[in-house]
Amino acid sequence: MMYIATDKERCVVLATYIVENNATVRKAAQKYGVSKSTVHKDVTHTLKSVNRPLFEDVKKVLDKNKKERHIRGGEATRRKYRHGDQ
C-alpha cells in the first residue's frame, strides 16, 4: 500500500496512473492498495474540482474501458475453459 498524504493528492496520483497506463479502476486499486470504490470516487468526483483537464482525460479512458468490458469478460471466460481451469 502506498501512503498518500491527502485525498486531493491521491486522486491526482490515481488519475495519472490510469491515463498513463490506460488502466482500469481495478488495476489502479490493486497497484495503490485502495478499494475500487475509493478509486472510482476519487477520479470521478474529487478530481473534477481538483484538476479538470486530468479529469477529462480520465473520463475518456474510463468510457473506453466501459465500452470494452464485455470483450475482456468474454476473453477471460474463453481462457478459463480453453485451459480447463474449472
Secondary structure by P-SEA (a helix, b strand, c coil): ccccccaaaaaaaaaaaaaaacccaaaaaaaacccaaaaaaaaccccccccaaaaaaaaaaaaaaaaaaaaaaaaaaaaaaaaccc
